[in-house]
């Protein structure tokens, strides 16, 4: 079964499409099991981030069709529309794509480091859900190691700008000095933690952490020197928010237009800067139409990201050859697995013929037949049995003009002496 990847990302689709395809953490295990149960599908890892949803698997051609149909059905997007945004990779291209993703070469912010942790989380979740097997486990471990080496040698992460950092940079461009502003962070995941650290480094004194779990909010608040509230207390936090950055795992918006309008009244319409870096979105898109509100989604951060792309692009070019080497190393291992399986089948078939003919020969000898005749007939029969299927396949290849198979067979069955003569 070849490697197969299907996905959607910031390269191919706007956030309105990506959020409909996103798979929540609560659904992860069930989704992996659903995919593993599809005909022709083996080994499954799902990667879900704010910028991409990707499925890695081993799949037959029929299994690929099943998987594509599953993605269509689960997204509730018309196939004619969804197919415009999907991308697919098979075999070596699938391995190359994963290594590029792990290295930050395919990220919205080139060289960002958060994706590697997200990939490791996806690998662990797939393992816990029973989706990992020998091939994908090796591929992901290989990609983790390759990513570390590529980042170090290329320098692509020396001046990396994560999406979280970009959100803070944008806030600083709008407000200038952030030290007098009150910032509300909604959520307590990796993105919010990064934002909190960047904000602290920029001298933010008034920081509020709002999260569904108070314990998690308090834990992060203690680290940041912030205050903690629960999501049920969001109405108390919003009027204080000069800047709000939200990234939860909620499948529905947690901040609605009515919430923001109520907060603005209490703020006497002092402007609010809102950044929604969640997929699906945390902030109702209708909020963008409210006066005195500046709402940015993760896609809007691209402009800030582009300002720093030139330097990192040069580093990405220097990483290309190392990506090639990493792909070659994995494909060599995968080819070795396939060869081992082929050799195992050859040996099993040969031993089966050997056992069958040995028993036949013993019966003939016990019946008093001439040993030399029995031995001669046994060797002829064994040769014919071993060569029957390869001969059949070679004739089929000749009829189909499959010259690659004919060339490979000629090389396999050529004697060493004949190779030396040529």
SETORTI-195225 format. One record per residue (C-alpha): z, x, y; residue in three letters. Coordinates in steps of 0.2 Angstrom, whole numbers. Example, Ala and Ser with C-alpha at 12.3 -4.5 7.8 and 13.67 -1.06 7.14 Angstrom:
{c3:39&c1:62&c2:-22&resn:ALA}
{c3:36&c1:68&c2:-5&resn:SER}
END
This chain:
{c3:0&c1:0&c2:0&resn:UNK}
{c3:-5&c1:7&c2:17&resn:UNK}
{c3:7&c1:8&c2:32&resn:UNK}
{c3:4&c1:-6&c2:44&resn:UNK}
{c3:10&c1:-10&c2:62&resn:UNK}
{c3:7&c1:-26&c2:72&resn:UNK}
{c3:15&c1:-27&c2:89&resn:UNK}
{c3:15&c1:-33&c2:107&resn:UNK}
{c3:21&c1:-22&c2:122&resn:UNK}
{c3:20&c1:-20&c2:141&resn:UNK}
{c3:3&c1:-11&c2:139&resn:UNK}
{c3:-5&c1:-27&c2:132&resn:UNK}
{c3:5&c1:-42&c2:138&resn:UNK}
{c3:15&c1:-49&c2:153&resn:UNK}
{c3:33&c1:-53&c2:151&resn:UNK}
{c3:29&c1:-72&c2:150&resn:UNK}
{c3:20&c1:-68&c2:133&resn:UNK}
{c3:32&c1:-55&c2:127&resn:UNK}
{c3:48&c1:-66&c2:129&resn:UNK}
{c3:40&c1:-79&c2:117&resn:UNK}
{c3:37&c1:-66&c2:104&resn:UNK}
{c3:54&c1:-58&c2:105&resn:UNK}
{c3:66&c1:-58&c2:90&resn:UNK}
{c3:84&c1:-60&c2:94&resn:UNK}
{c3:97&c1:-49&c2:86&resn:UNK}
{c3:105&c1:-65&c2:78&resn:UNK}
{c3:88&c1:-68&c2:69&resn:UNK}
{c3:85&c1:-50&c2:64&resn:UNK}
{c3:91&c1:-50&c2:46&resn:UNK}
{c3:83&c1:-67&c2:42&resn:UNK}
{c3:66&c1:-62&c2:50&resn:UNK}
{c3:66&c1:-46&c2:39&resn:UNK}
{c3:69&c1:-55&c2:23&resn:UNK}
{c3:56&c1:-68&c2:28&resn:UNK}
{c3:43&c1:-54&c2:30&resn:UNK}
{c3:48&c1:-45&c2:14&resn:UNK}
{c3:45&c1:-62&c2:5&resn:UNK}
{c3:27&c1:-63&c2:11&resn:UNK}
{c3:14&c1:-60&c2:-2&resn:UNK}
{c3:8&c1:-42&c2:-1&resn:UNK}
{c3:22&c1:-36&c2:11&resn:UNK}
{c3:34&c1:-22&c2:6&resn:UNK}
{c3:47&c1:-13&c2:17&resn:UNK}
{c3:49&c1:-20&c2:34&resn:UNK}
{c3:57&c1:-14&c2:50&resn:UNK}
{c3:56&c1:-24&c2:66&resn:UNK}
{c3:58&c1:-15&c2:83&resn:UNK}
{c3:63&c1:-27&c2:98&resn:UNK}
{c3:66&c1:-20&c2:115&resn:UNK}
{c3:63&c1:-27&c2:133&resn:UNK}
{c3:46&c1:-20&c2:133&resn:UNK}
{c3:40&c1:-22&c2:115&resn:UNK}
{c3:41&c1:-31&c2:98&resn:UNK}
{c3:34&c1:-22&c2:84&resn:UNK}
{c3:34&c1:-24&c2:65&resn:UNK}
{c3:32&c1:-9&c2:53&resn:UNK}
{c3:28&c1:-12&c2:35&resn:UNK}
{c3:19&c1:-8&c2:19&resn:UNK}
{c3:5&c1:-20&c2:16&resn:UNK}
{c3:-10&c1:-25&c2:6&resn:UNK}
{c3:-26&c1:-31&c2:16&resn:UNK}
{c3:-20&c1:-49&c2:11&resn:UNK}
{c3:-3&c1:-45&c2:16&resn:UNK}
{c3:-9&c1:-40&c2:34&resn:UNK}
{c3:-17&c1:-57&c2:35&resn:UNK}
{c3:-1&c1:-66&c2:30&resn:UNK}
{c3:9&c1:-55&c2:43&resn:UNK}
{c3:-3&c1:-59&c2:57&resn:UNK}
{c3:-2&c1:-78&c2:53&resn:UNK}
{c3:17&c1:-77&c2:52&resn:UNK}
{c3:18&c1:-69&c2:70&resn:UNK}
{c3:7&c1:-83&c2:76&resn:UNK}
{c3:17&c1:-96&c2:69&resn:UNK}
{c3:34&c1:-89&c2:75&resn:UNK}
{c3:28&c1:-87&c2:93&resn:UNK}
{c3:22&c1:-104&c2:96&resn:UNK}
{c3:8&c1:-97&c2:106&resn:UNK}
{c3:-10&c1:-103&c2:103&resn:UNK}
{c3:-18&c1:-90&c2:91&resn:UNK}
{c3:-33&c1:-88&c2:103&resn:UNK}
{c3:-21&c1:-83&c2:117&resn:UNK}
{c3:-9&c1:-72&c2:107&resn:UNK}
{c3:-22&c1:-62&c2:98&resn:UNK}
{c3:-28&c1:-55&c2:115&resn:UNK}
{c3:-11&c1:-47&c2:117&resn:UNK}
{c3:-8&c1:-40&c2:99&resn:UNK}
{c3:-12&c1:-23&c2:93&resn:UNK}
{c3:-13&c1:-17&c2:75&resn:UNK}
{c3:-12&c1:1&c2:67&resn:UNK}
{c3:-15&c1:6&c2:49&resn:UNK}
{c3:-11&c1:21&c2:39&resn:UNK}
{c3:-11&c1:37&c2:50&resn:UNK}
{c3:-13&c1:28&c2:66&resn:UNK}
{c3:3&c1:18&c2:62&resn:UNK}
{c3:13&c1:34&c2:59&resn:UNK}
{c3:6&c1:41&c2:75&resn:UNK}
{c3:10&c1:26&c2:85&resn:UNK}
{c3:29&c1:26&c2:79&resn:UNK}
{c3:30&c1:45&c2:83&resn:UNK}
{c3:23&c1:42&c2:100&resn:UNK}
{c3:35&c1:27&c2:103&resn:UNK}
{c3:50&c1:37&c2:97&resn:UNK}
{c3:46&c1:52&c2:108&resn:UNK}
{c3:45&c1:41&c2:124&resn:UNK}
{c3:26&c1:44&c2:125&resn:UNK}
{c3:22&c1:25&c2:124&resn:UNK}
{c3:36&c1:19&c2:135&resn:UNK}
{c3:35&c1:10&c2:152&resn:UNK}
{c3:44&c1:25&c2:159&resn:UNK}
{c3:36&c1:40&c2:151&resn:UNK}
{c3:48&c1:50&c2:142&resn:UNK}
{c3:63&c1:38&c2:143&resn:UNK}
{c3:76&c1:42&c2:130&resn:UNK}
{c3:84&c1:25&c2:127&resn:UNK}
{c3:70&c1:20&c2:115&resn:UNK}
{c3:75&c1:33&c2:102&resn:UNK}
{c3:92&c1:24&c2:101&resn:UNK}
{c3:84&c1:7&c2:99&resn:UNK}
{c3:73&c1:14&c2:85&resn:UNK}
{c3:88&c1:20&c2:76&resn:UNK}
{c3:97&c1:3&c2:78&resn:UNK}
{c3:81&c1:-5&c2:71&resn:UNK}
{c3:81&c1:7&c2:56&resn:UNK}
{c3:99&c1:3&c2:53&resn:UNK}
{c3:97&c1:-16&c2:54&resn:UNK}
{c3:82&c1:-15&c2:43&resn:UNK}
{c3:92&c1:-5&c2:30&resn:UNK}
{c3:107&c1:-17&c2:31&resn:UNK}
{c3:95&c1:-32&c2:28&resn:UNK}
{c3:86&c1:-24&c2:13&resn:UNK}
{c3:70&c1:-20&c2:22&resn:UNK}
{c3:69&c1:-2&c2:20&resn:UNK}
{c3:61&c1:8&c2:5&resn:UNK}
{c3:57&c1:25&c2:2&resn:UNK}
{c3:41&c1:26&c2:13&resn:UNK}
{c3:48&c1:18&c2:29&resn:UNK}
{c3:64&c1:27&c2:28&resn:UNK}
{c3:55&c1:43&c2:27&resn:UNK}
{c3:44&c1:39&c2:41&resn:UNK}
{c3:58&c1:34&c2:53&resn:UNK}
{c3:68&c1:49&c2:49&resn:UNK}
{c3:53&c1:60&c2:51&resn:UNK}
{c3:49&c1:51&c2:68&resn:UNK}
{c3:67&c1:54&c2:74&resn:UNK}
{c3:66&c1:73&c2:70&resn:UNK}
{c3:49&c1:74&c2:78&resn:UNK}
{c3:54&c1:65&c2:94&resn:UNK}
{c3:69&c1:77&c2:97&resn:UNK}
{c3:57&c1:92&c2:95&resn:UNK}
{c3:43&c1:85&c2:105&resn:UNK}
{c3:55&c1:80&c2:120&resn:UNK}
{c3:63&c1:98&c2:119&resn:UNK}
{c3:47&c1:108&c2:118&resn:UNK}
{c3:36&c1:97&c2:130&resn:UNK}
{c3:49&c1:95&c2:144&resn:UNK}
{c3:44&c1:77&c2:145&resn:UNK}
{c3:63&c1:72&c2:146&resn:UNK}
{c3:68&c1:85&c2:159&resn:UNK}
{c3:65&c1:73&c2:173&resn:UNK}
{c3:65&c1:56&c2:164&resn:UNK}
{c3:68&c1:40&c2:173&resn:UNK}
{c3:74&c1:26&c2:162&resn:UNK}
{c3:70&c1:8&c2:166&resn:UNK}
{c3:89&c1:6&c2:171&resn:UNK}
{c3:88&c1:20&c2:183&resn:UNK}
{c3:72&c1:13&c2:190&resn:UNK}
{c3:81&c1:-3&c2:194&resn:UNK}
{c3:94&c1:7&c2:204&resn:UNK}
{c3:81&c1:17&c2:213&resn:UNK}
{c3:72&c1:1&c2:218&resn:UNK}
{c3:89&c1:-6&c2:225&resn:UNK}
{c3:92&c1:10&c2:235&resn:UNK}
{c3:74&c1:9&c2:242&resn:UNK}
{c3:78&c1:-9&c2:248&resn:UNK}
{c3:96&c1:-7&c2:254&resn:UNK}
{c3:97&c1:11&c2:258&resn:UNK}
{c3:115&c1:15&c2:257&resn:UNK}
{c3:122&c1:7&c2:242&resn:UNK}
{c3:140&c1:12&c2:244&resn:UNK}
{c3:144&c1:-4&c2:255&resn:UNK}
{c3:136&c1:-16&c2:243&resn:UNK}
{c3:143&c1:-27&c2:229&resn:UNK}
{c3:134&c1:-25&c2:213&resn:UNK}
{c3:136&c1:-38&c2:198&resn:UNK}
{c3:130&c1:-32&c2:181&resn:UNK}
{c3:127&c1:-46&c2:168&resn:UNK}
{c3:128&c1:-40&c2:150&resn:UNK}
{c3:136&c1:-25&c2:142&resn:UNK}
{c3:123&c1:-18&c2:132&resn:UNK}
{c3:114&c1:0&c2:133&resn:UNK}
{c3:104&c1:-5&c2:148&resn:UNK}
{c3:118&c1:-12&c2:158&resn:UNK}
{c3:129&c1:3&c2:153&resn:UNK}
{c3:115&c1:15&c2:160&resn:UNK}
{c3:114&c1:5&c2:176&resn:UNK}
{c3:133&c1:6&c2:178&resn:UNK}
{c3:133&c1:25&c2:176&resn:UNK}
{c3:119&c1:27&c2:188&resn:UNK}
{c3:127&c1:15&c2:201&resn:UNK}
{c3:143&c1:25&c2:199&resn:UNK}
{c3:134&c1:41&c2:203&resn:UNK}
{c3:127&c1:33&c2:218&resn:UNK}
{c3:144&c1:29&c2:225&resn:UNK}
{c3:145&c1:11&c2:222&resn:UNK}
{c3:163&c1:5&c2:225&resn:UNK}
{c3:162&c1:-14&c2:222&resn:UNK}
{c3:156&c1:-16&c2:204&resn:UNK}
{c3:158&c1:-32&c2:193&resn:UNK}
{c3:154&c1:-33&c2:175&resn:UNK}
{c3:150&c1:-50&c2:168&resn:UNK}
{c3:149&c1:-53&c2:150&resn:UNK}
{c3:151&c1:-66&c2:136&resn:UNK}
{c3:164&c1:-56&c2:128&resn:UNK}
{c3:178&c1:-52&c2:140&resn:UNK}
{c3:184&c1:-37&c2:129&resn:UNK}
{c3:168&c1:-29&c2:130&resn:UNK}
{c3:167&c1:-32&c2:149&resn:UNK}
{c3:184&c1:-25&c2:151&resn:UNK}
{c3:180&c1:-9&c2:141&resn:UNK}
{c3:164&c1:-5&c2:151&resn:UNK}
{c3:174&c1:-10&c2:167&resn:UNK}
{c3:187&c1:3&c2:163&resn:UNK}
{c3:174&c1:16&c2:161&resn:UNK}
{c3:166&c1:12&c2:177&resn:UNK}
{c3:181&c1:8&c2:188&resn:UNK}
{c3:174&c1:-10&c2:190&resn:UNK}
{c3:181&c1:-28&c2:188&resn:UNK}
{c3:177&c1:-38&c2:172&resn:UNK}
{c3:173&c1:-57&c2:171&resn:UNK}
{c3:167&c1:-68&c2:157&resn:UNK}
{c3:150&c1:-77&c2:158&resn:UNK}
{c3:159&c1:-93&c2:161&resn:UNK}
{c3:165&c1:-86&c2:178&resn:UNK}
{c3:148&c1:-81&c2:184&resn:UNK}
{c3:149&c1:-94&c2:198&resn:UNK}
{c3:163&c1:-84&c2:205&resn:UNK}
{c3:153&c1:-67&c2:204&resn:UNK}
{c3:136&c1:-73&c2:211&resn:UNK}
{c3:142&c1:-76&c2:229&resn:UNK}
{c3:148&c1:-58&c2:230&resn:UNK}
{c3:132&c1:-51&c2:223&resn:UNK}
{c3:122&c1:-41&c2:235&resn:UNK}
{c3:113&c1:-34&c2:220&resn:UNK}
{c3:113&c1:-41&c2:203&resn:UNK}
{c3:106&c1:-33&c2:187&resn:UNK}
{c3:105&c1:-43&c2:171&resn:UNK}
{c3:101&c1:-39&c2:153&resn:UNK}
{c3:109&c1:-50&c2:140&resn:UNK}
{c3:103&c1:-55&c2:123&resn:UNK}
{c3:102&c1:-73&c2:128&resn:UNK}
{c3:87&c1:-83&c2:121&resn:UNK}
{c3:88&c1:-94&c2:137&resn:UNK}
{c3:91&c1:-90&c2:156&resn:UNK}
{c3:109&c1:-88&c2:160&resn:UNK}
{c3:106&c1:-88&c2:179&resn:UNK}
{c3:97&c1:-104&c2:186&resn:UNK}
{c3:89&c1:-109&c2:202&resn:UNK}
{c3:104&c1:-120&c2:206&resn:UNK}
{c3:116&c1:-106&c2:203&resn:UNK}
{c3:108&c1:-95&c2:215&resn:UNK}
{c3:106&c1:-109&c2:229&resn:UNK}
{c3:125&c1:-112&c2:227&resn:UNK}
{c3:129&c1:-94&c2:229&resn:UNK}
{c3:117&c1:-92&c2:244&resn:UNK}
{c3:126&c1:-106&c2:253&resn:UNK}
{c3:143&c1:-97&c2:251&resn:UNK}
{c3:135&c1:-81&c2:256&resn:UNK}
{c3:128&c1:-89&c2:272&resn:UNK}
{c3:111&c1:-84&c2:266&resn:UNK}
{c3:114&c1:-66&c2:266&resn:UNK}
{c3:100&c1:-59&c2:255&resn:UNK}
{c3:102&c1:-56&c2:236&resn:UNK}
{c3:92&c1:-43&c2:226&resn:UNK}
{c3:91&c1:-48&c2:208&resn:UNK}
{c3:83&c1:-37&c2:194&resn:UNK}
{c3:80&c1:-45&c2:177&resn:UNK}
{c3:77&c1:-32&c2:164&resn:UNK}
{c3:80&c1:-44&c2:149&resn:UNK}
{c3:67&c1:-51&c2:137&resn:UNK}
{c3:68&c1:-66&c2:136&resn:UNK}
{c3:72&c1:-67&c2:154&resn:UNK}
{c3:90&c1:-70&c2:160&resn:UNK}
{c3:85&c1:-77&c2:177&resn:UNK}
{c3:75&c1:-93&c2:179&resn:UNK}
{c3:58&c1:-88&c2:186&resn:UNK}
{c3:60&c1:-102&c2:198&resn:UNK}
{c3:73&c1:-92&c2:207&resn:UNK}
{c3:59&c1:-81&c2:215&resn:UNK}
{c3:54&c1:-96&c2:226&resn:UNK}
{c3:71&c1:-97&c2:234&resn:UNK}
{c3:72&c1:-90&c2:252&resn:UNK}
{c3:83&c1:-75&c2:255&resn:UNK}
{c3:81&c1:-69&c2:236&resn:UNK}
{c3:71&c1:-54&c2:230&resn:UNK}
{c3:69&c1:-56&c2:211&resn:UNK}
{c3:61&c1:-42&c2:201&resn:UNK}
{c3:57&c1:-42&c2:183&resn:UNK}
{c3:55&c1:-28&c2:171&resn:UNK}
{c3:36&c1:-28&c2:174&resn:UNK}
{c3:39&c1:-27&c2:193&resn:UNK}
{c3:47&c1:-10&c2:190&resn:UNK}
{c3:30&c1:-2&c2:186&resn:UNK}
{c3:27&c1:2&c2:204&resn:UNK}
{c3:42&c1:13&c2:205&resn:UNK}
{c3:39&c1:20&c2:188&resn:UNK}
{c3:21&c1:25&c2:193&resn:UNK}
{c3:27&c1:36&c2:207&resn:UNK}
{c3:35&c1:48&c2:195&resn:UNK}
{c3:21&c1:47&c2:182&resn:UNK}
{c3:10&c1:62&c2:187&resn:UNK}
{c3:23&c1:75&c2:182&resn:UNK}
{c3:28&c1:67&c2:166&resn:UNK}
{c3:9&c1:64&c2:161&resn:UNK}
{c3:7&c1:83&c2:161&resn:UNK}
{c3:21&c1:85&c2:149&resn:UNK}
{c3:14&c1:71&c2:138&resn:UNK}
{c3:-3&c1:81&c2:137&resn:UNK}
{c3:7&c1:96&c2:131&resn:UNK}
{c3:15&c1:85&c2:118&resn:UNK}
{c3:-1&c1:79&c2:110&resn:UNK}
{c3:-3&c1:93&c2:98&resn:UNK}
{c3:15&c1:92&c2:92&resn:UNK}
{c3:12&c1:74&c2:89&resn:UNK}
{c3:-3&c1:78&c2:78&resn:UNK}
{c3:7&c1:91&c2:68&resn:UNK}
{c3:21&c1:78&c2:65&resn:UNK}
{c3:8&c1:65&c2:59&resn:UNK}
{c3:0&c1:78&c2:48&resn:UNK}
{c3:17&c1:82&c2:40&resn:UNK}
{c3:21&c1:64&c2:36&resn:UNK}
{c3:4&c1:60&c2:29&resn:UNK}
{c3:5&c1:76&c2:18&resn:UNK}
{c3:21&c1:69&c2:11&resn:UNK}
{c3:14&c1:52&c2:9&resn:UNK}
{c3:-1&c1:59&c2:0&resn:UNK}
{c3:10&c1:68&c2:-11&resn:UNK}
{c3:19&c1:52&c2:-16&resn:UNK}
{c3:2&c1:44&c2:-20&resn:UNK}
{c3:-3&c1:59&c2:-31&resn:UNK}
{c3:13&c1:59&c2:-40&resn:UNK}
{c3:11&c1:40&c2:-44&resn:UNK}
{c3:-7&c1:43&c2:-50&resn:UNK}
{c3:-2&c1:58&c2:-61&resn:UNK}
{c3:12&c1:48&c2:-68&resn:UNK}
{c3:0&c1:34&c2:-73&resn:UNK}
{c3:-12&c1:47&c2:-81&resn:UNK}
{c3:2&c1:54&c2:-91&resn:UNK}
{c3:8&c1:37&c2:-96&resn:UNK}
{c3:-9&c1:32&c2:-102&resn:UNK}
{c3:-12&c1:48&c2:-111&resn:UNK}
{c3:5&c1:48&c2:-120&resn:UNK}
{c3:1&c1:30&c2:-125&resn:UNK}
{c3:-16&c1:35&c2:-133&resn:UNK}
{c3:-7&c1:50&c2:-141&resn:UNK}
{c3:6&c1:40&c2:-149&resn:UNK}
{c3:-6&c1:27&c2:-155&resn:UNK}
{c3:-18&c1:39&c2:-163&resn:UNK}
{c3:-4&c1:50&c2:-170&resn:UNK}
{c3:2&c1:34&c2:-179&resn:UNK}
{c3:-16&c1:30&c2:-185&resn:UNK}
{c3:-18&c1:48&c2:-191&resn:UNK}
{c3:-2&c1:48&c2:-201&resn:UNK}
{c3:-7&c1:32&c2:-210&resn:UNK}
{c3:-24&c1:40&c2:-214&resn:UNK}
{c3:-16&c1:55&c2:-221&resn:UNK}
{c3:-3&c1:45&c2:-231&resn:UNK}
{c3:-18&c1:36&c2:-238&resn:UNK}
{c3:-25&c1:52&c2:-245&resn:UNK}
{c3:-39&c1:55&c2:-233&resn:UNK}
{c3:-46&c1:72&c2:-229&resn:UNK}
{c3:-35&c1:80&c2:-216&resn:UNK}
{c3:-49&c1:89&c2:-207&resn:UNK}
{c3:-59&c1:73&c2:-206&resn:UNK}
{c3:-44&c1:63&c2:-199&resn:UNK}
{c3:-40&c1:77&c2:-186&resn:UNK}
{c3:-59&c1:77&c2:-181&resn:UNK}
{c3:-59&c1:58&c2:-179&resn:UNK}
{c3:-43&c1:58&c2:-170&resn:UNK}
{c3:-48&c1:71&c2:-157&resn:UNK}
{c3:-65&c1:62&c2:-154&resn:UNK}
{c3:-56&c1:45&c2:-152&resn:UNK}
{c3:-43&c1:53&c2:-140&resn:UNK}
{c3:-56&c1:60&c2:-129&resn:UNK}
{c3:-66&c1:44&c2:-128&resn:UNK}
{c3:-50&c1:34&c2:-124&resn:UNK}
{c3:-45&c1:46&c2:-110&resn:UNK}
{c3:-62&c1:47&c2:-102&resn:UNK}
{c3:-67&c1:28&c2:-104&resn:UNK}
{c3:-59&c1:22&c2:-88&resn:UNK}
{c3:-64&c1:37&c2:-77&resn:UNK}
{c3:-82&c1:36&c2:-84&resn:UNK}
{c3:-83&c1:17&c2:-80&resn:UNK}
{c3:-76&c1:20&c2:-62&resn:UNK}
{c3:-89&c1:34&c2:-59&resn:UNK}
{c3:-103&c1:23&c2:-65&resn:UNK}
{c3:-97&c1:9&c2:-53&resn:UNK}
{c3:-96&c1:22&c2:-39&resn:UNK}
{c3:-114&c1:28&c2:-42&resn:UNK}
{c3:-120&c1:10&c2:-42&resn:UNK}
{c3:-111&c1:7&c2:-26&resn:UNK}
{c3:-117&c1:24&c2:-18&resn:UNK}
{c3:-99&c1:28&c2:-15&resn:UNK}
{c3:-102&c1:47&c2:-13&resn:UNK}
{c3:-84&c1:51&c2:-8&resn:UNK}
{c3:-78&c1:46&c2:-25&resn:UNK}
{c3:-92&c1:55&c2:-34&resn:UNK}
{c3:-89&c1:71&c2:-23&resn:UNK}
{c3:-70&c1:70&c2:-27&resn:UNK}
{c3:-73&c1:67&c2:-46&resn:UNK}
{c3:-85&c1:82&c2:-46&resn:UNK}
{c3:-72&c1:93&c2:-38&resn:UNK}
{c3:-58&c1:87&c2:-50&resn:UNK}
{c3:-68&c1:89&c2:-66&resn:UNK}
{c3:-76&c1:105&c2:-62&resn:UNK}
{c3:-70&c1:121&c2:-72&resn:UNK}
{c3:-63&c1:135&c2:-62&resn:UNK}
{c3:-76&c1:146&c2:-69&resn:UNK}
{c3:-90&c1:135&c2:-61&resn:UNK}
{c3:-81&c1:135&c2:-44&resn:UNK}
{c3:-80&c1:154&c2:-44&resn:UNK}
{c3:-98&c1:155&c2:-48&resn:UNK}
{c3:-103&c1:145&c2:-33&resn:UNK}
END
